[in-house]
Amino acid sequence: MIPRRDDGETARRLLGEFPMLGELRARDKAGFEELALVVQECAAFNRRHALPAALEIDRRAREDHDYFAWDVARAGCRHGLFSLIIPRRLGGRGGLAVAFSLAMEELCSACAGIANIFGAHALGIVPLLTSGSMAQWDTHLLRTALAEREGEPLIWAYAITEPSAGTDVEEPHFLARARLSMRAERVSGGYLLNGRKCFISNGAVARWLTLTTCTDPARPLETWTLFLIDREMPGFTVVRNEVKMGQRACPATELLFEDVFVPEENVLGREGEGMDLGALLVLAASRAPVGAIATGIARGALQWLRQWAGERRGGRRPLDEQSVQMALADMHIELQKARWAYLNAALAFDRSLGRVLDSPVTRGVLRLPASLRAGRGWQRLMRSPLGRGIVYAFMRATTSGEEVTRALALASLAKVVGGDTAMQVTARCLEMVGTEPCPQRLWLEKAFRDAKLTQIYEGTNQLNRLTYFLAGLEGGLEVALPEPLRLEVT
């Protein structure tokens, strides 16, 4: 059951850790209280479900790579964790980047693997929001929210990485000369997909996936396109789950597509606009939460170290030593830098594309009767070139490519700072505990293994440094919002 009132303590903690949220509370008290409720609910999920089960789930997933903790995922339904970014009018919490980032830090302070089930799920939903594909909101997003209420999650995933292209598919200059192994061939009424996607978080358990691929391998950048995939489509196969070092609770999966027919209506946006709509806008939304994931891992490690240091050993507490106090201070300083970085990036996203998603116009459309929005006429309009053009014209009137590009740059910065901080902090915590067998060491070892992935997914930290340079310093990378009117590719 999602609480309707903040317990007070969560709000005080947020204002202490994020003083800049005080301005948000002054301007939008209800919005701030909603953030506090989200964090409060994530903390409750950690206490009741994640912390008691995390080590056992990690062990079972190590021994059985196909294991998935469905009981913990179902528990996430009771805490509203599968609908955090679904609009309120569709049964969700309506959270944007700030809310989701704060949620991910809280969840990852207990177990990043469990948290990533909900993080990868949200990532799969993001392309429906950033591409303005409102036709699918009243079908797929509404069904997702309803399933959560019934306690049986419909999980999402985002499929972009290919065996021959990881970093290449997340940056325009690299994609232009990438050697891709997957393609979508236009046929009557839609497309045939052939090839493989790999390292897909939630890939083995997702009901729906948002997927990017090219329609012409000779021109990948110009033909990069975003699709909505149903796992029940003939020709879709889960090949295997990877053997993982960290974040084991969330499977990373290789997927095979053999003549998978995807109808025209499942193209999100327009053919050829997948780099901006299906990659750069998605990454602008998702990299701040990845910085938050890393921050949560580091925060959890520091909590376990503090517990260890507060216990007496040989009559003395390590916490009474000034060297330990200074080490803890240093690591908390780095933790706070990572927090400021991801919250700054999340605020930038919410002020840019978030204005589109939470605008009076969008809210007004969602106030229309559900029967009208789900009707054939409305659905046909929203899927038509005219309907897409109207949505894109509204996007361009509400925000700008410059604002979104800035949000992407700050998101890449936050991802780098968070991932590097998590690795440094977890490593130092382990060094301080040493080889002494103790309960805290098991958690610290897990945090160290979990942290490494935050330097890799959502673009390696090396790529994110390049993105920050190009989008934030040099001006060599710009996110292009789609043109309202454009001749359709034939």
N, C-alpha and C positions, 0 to 999 in steps of 0.2 A: 504494500500500500504506500503510495507516494504521499509524504507529509504535506500539509497545507500551510504549516507555520514553521518558521525558523526557530531553532532552539535558543537563539541568542548567542551561544558560545561560538557557533560556526561563523556568524557575522563578525564577531569581535576578532576571531583568529584571522579571517580574510583581511580585515582592515589593518591588522598588525603586520601581516606578511606582505600585503599589497597596498601600501598607502595611497597609490594612485586610484584605487577603487573608491576612495572617499569622494572624489569628484563625481563618479558615477552615482553614488548614493545620493549626493546633493541634487543632482539633476533628475534622477530616475530612481526613486526609492523602491518602487515596485520591481524594477528590473534588477536592482541590487539584491533585493530579498529573494528573487527567483534564483540568482546565482548561488546565494547561500543555501537555498533548499537543495539545489543540485549537488553541491559539495557535501551537504549533510547526508543526503541519501547515499552517495558514493562511500562515505565513511561508514555508514551503517552496513552496506553490502560487504565492505572489507571485514568488519568485525564479525559478522554472522556467517559469511561464506568463504571469502578469499583467504584470510589468514588461517582459519582452521584446516583448509584443504590444500593450500598452495604447494607445500613440500611433497605431499603424497601424489598430487596430480603431476608434478614435475617428474617424480620417480616413475610413475606409471607410463607417462608419455615417452620417457627415455627407453623403457623396456618394450613398449608397444607403440610404434610410430603412428598407428591408426586409431589410437585411443583419443577420445574426445569427451570432456567432462560435461555431458548434456545436463546433468543435475545442477551444476553451477550455472550453466547458461540459462536454464529455466529460472533459476533464482534471480538472475539479472532481470527477467521480465517483471518480477514483483517489485523491483526497484526502479523500473522505467529506463533501463540502460540501453535498450534497443530503439528507443524513440527520442533520444535526446535532441537530435537535430531535425526531426520531422516537424513541420509546421503545426501549431496548436490546433488549427481548424481541421487538421487531418488526424488528430488524436495524439500528437507528440508534445514535447516540451518547448519546441520552437527555439532551441539554443543555436547560437552562432559560434564563431571561433573562440570568443572569450569563455563562454560557458563550457564548451567542450574541452578546451585546454585545461581549465580548472578541474573539470571532472577527471581528465586523464592523469593529471598529477596526483590527485587523491587516490584513484584506483591503483596506480602504479607504485605508490608507496607501500602497498601490500604485495602485489604480484603483477608484474608487467605482462606475463604470459596470459593470465586470465583477463586482464584489462584489455589486451590487444584483440580479444574476441570481439569486444564492443567497439574498439577503435577501428579495426579492419572492416567491421560491419558499417560503421558510419562512413568510412572512406568509400565503400561501394555505393552509398547513397549520394554522396556529394556531387558526382557528375550529373545526376538528375536535377539538382538544384542550380549548379553553375551553368548548365547548358540551357536553362529556361524551358526544359521539357515538361511543361505543366500538364500535358496530356497524360503522362504516367503518374503524376502525383495522386490523382483520384483513383487510380487502379492499384499500382504497386505500393506506394507509400501508405495509402489508407489500409491496404491489406496487412502491411507490416505492423502498423500500430494496433490493428484489431487482433492480430495473432499474439502480440505481446500481452494484451489484456487477457487473452485466453490461456496464457502460460506456456505456449508452444512457439518459440521464436522462428520467424522466417529470416534467415541470416543472409547478409549480402557480402560481396567481395568485389575487389577492383583488380582487373587483370590487365597489366600493361607490359611486364617484363617477358622477354622471349629468350630462349636458350642462347641465341646469338646476339642479343641486344638487351642490355640492362640500362646502363647509363645513357646510351645513345637515344633511347626513346623518351627521355625526359628533358631534352634540350634541343631547340630547333637546329642549331648549327650541326650538331652531331647526327640528328635524325636525317638530315638532308643527304648524308653519305653512309647511312647505316645499311648493313646487310641483314635483312630481316628474313625470318624463316616462316612467317605466317602472312596470310593475305586474305582479303575478302573479294570475291569475284561477283560482279554485278550479274544477276540473272533476272528473269521475269518475276516481278513481284517482290524482289529483295536481293539477298546476297548469299553466297555459299562461302563459309569460312573453313579454311584448312590450315593446319599447323598446330603449334604448341605454345602455351604460356607456362611459365615456371615461377617458382617461389611466390605463389599466390596465397597470401594469408587468408584463412577461412575457405580456401578453394575446395576442400574436401567436404565441407558442410554447408556451403552456401546454396540457397535456393535460386538466387538471382545474382548475376555479375554484370558490372559495367566494364566494357572491354574496348581497347583501342587497337586498331591495326590499319594497314594500308590497303588500298584497292589497286595500287600499281607499285610493285616493288622497285621499279625504275625511278619512281617519283614519290618516295615515301612521305616527305614533308608535305607536298601539295595534296596528297590523297589520304592523309592520316584521318581516320574516321572513328567516331564513338558509337558503340552498339550496346543494346540491352539484351542480355543473354538469360534464358531460362534453362536451368540444368536439365530439364526434362526434354529439351530439344533433341531429336534423334541425331546421333553422331558425336554427342558430347560425352567424354570419358574422363574420369579421374584416374590418372596413371599411377601416381604414388605420392606419399607424403615424405618430405625430406627428413633426414636424420639431423636433428637440431641440437645446438649447444645450449641455447638459451631461449626464453619465451616459448617453452615447449607446449604449454597448454593450448596455444593457438597454432594449428597446423599450417605449414607452408607446402603448397601442393603443385605438382606438375599436371597440367590439363591438356588433353588432346581433342582437337576438333577435326572431324572427318566429314566433309560435306555437310556441315551444320547449316541448315537453311534458317536465315534470319530475315523476317519480313521487313519490308520498307518502313513500316510504322515503328520498328524498334531501332531505327537510327535516331540518336540523340543529337539534336542540332542538325547540321547539314554535312553532307559528304565533303571531306577535305578540310573541315574546321576542327579536327580532333586535337591538334597540337595546342591551340588556344583554349577551346572549350573543354576538351577531355584530358588535358595534361597540365598546362600552365595555370589555369584558373583553379584546377583541383589542387595542385601543389601549393598555390598561394593560400588555400584554405587549410591544407593538411599539415604543412611543415611546422607551423606553430604548435599544434597539438603533439607532434613528434618531439619537439623541444620540451614540451610538458611531460611526455612519457619519460624522457631521459631524466628530467628534473625530479620526477616522482621516484624513480629508481634510486637516484642519489640521496634523496630525502629519506627513503626507507633504510638505506645503508647506514646513514648517520644516526637514525633512531636506534638501530641494533648496536652500533658502536657505542653510543651513549649508554645503553643498557649495560653492555659489557664493562665499560669503564667505571660504572657506578658500583660494581660488585667488588668486594674485598678479596685481595689476593696477597697471601703472605702478610696479612694484617693491614694492608694499605689498599686504597682505591686508586687505580690509575687516574681517575678524574681529578684527584687532588694534586697531581703533578702539573706544573705550569707548562711543560712541553706538550702534554696532552691537551691542556686547555687551549694553547695557541694553535695546535693542529686542528682541533674542532672549530675554532674561530675561523681559520683559513678556509676550511672546507665549507662552512656555512656562508662565508663571503662569496665563494664561487657558486654555491647553490643560489644565493640571492641574485647574482648576476644572470644566471640562467633563467630565473623567474622573470626578471625584468625584461629580458630579451624576448621570451615567448609571449608575455602579456602585451608588450609593445607591438609585436607582430600581429597578434590576434585583434587588438584594437584597430590596427590599420586595416585589416581585412574587413572587420565589421563596419568600419566607416566607409569602405569602398563598395565591394560587391554585397556586403551585408545590408547596405541601405536598399538594394534592390529586393532582396529576399524578405526584408522586414518593413517594406514601404507601405503606406496607406493603400496604394493601388493593389499591391499583391494581397494584402489582407482583405481588401474589398472584394477581389475576385474569389477568394476562398470563402467569403460570406455568402456567395451565391448558393442557391440550393444544391445539395450534393447530387440530387437527381438530374439537375440541369448540367452540371459539370461532367457527370458520367454518361450523359446522353450522347447519342450518335452525332448530332449536329455539332455540339461543342467539341467533341473529340476530333471530328473531321477538321474543324477550323484550326484547332491547336496543332494538328499535324501537318497542315497545309503550308505552302510557302508564304501565303498571306499571314497566317497566324504566327509563324515563326518570325516573320518580318516585324510584326507588331511588338512581339516580345523583345526583339533585339533593339528596336527603336526606343522602347522604354528603358532597356538597360543602358543605352548610350546617353539617354537624357538624365539618368539618375546618377551614374558614375562615369568614370573615364578610364581609358587605357592607362593613362599616366598614374592614376591612383592605384589601380590594380597592380601595375608593375612595381610600384613602390611597396605594396603589400607583399608581393612575391619576394622582393629583395630582403625585406625584414624577416620574412618567414624563413628564408634560407639562412640568414644570420642566426636566427633563433635555433634552428636545427643544428647548426655547427656548434654553437656555444653549448647547447644542452647535451649533445652526444659526447663531445669531448669532456665536458664536466663530469658526466656520469662515469665515464671510464676512469678519469683521474681520481674521483672521490672513492669509488668502489675499490680500486686498487690500493689506495692509501689506507682505507679501513681494514682491508685484509692484512696489509703489512703491519699495522699496529696491533692487531689481535695475534698475529704470529701463527705458530703451528699448534697452539694450545687447543685441545678438543673441547668444544663448548657449543651449546645450542646456537649462539649467535653466529658462529662461524658458518654453519650450514646456510643460514639466510644470506650472509655476506658473499659466500661463494656463488649462490644463485643470483644475487644482484649483479655481481661481476659478469657472470655469463649473460644475463639478460641485457646488460648495458651495451655490449658490443654491437648488437643489432641496430641500436639507435644511431650508430655512425654509418650504417649501410642502407637501410630501407628509406623510402621517400627520397632517393638520390643519395649517393655516397657523400660524405662530408667534403671530399675533393670537388665533386660536381657542384655542391652547394656553395663552396667558396667561389667557383667560377661564375655561378649564377648571381651571387651577391656583387661580384665585381662588374659583371656586364649589365645587370639590371639596376644596381644601386650606385655604382661609381662611374662607370664608363659610358653608359647609355647605348651599349651594343645589343641590348635585348629588351624588347617591348612586347607587352601583352596586347594583342589586337582584339578589341571587342568586335563581334560579328557585324557586318553591314546589314542594315534593315532590308535592303533590296539587293538581290544577287541572282544572276541567272543560275538555275539549278543545273548541276552536272548531269549530263546524259550519257 
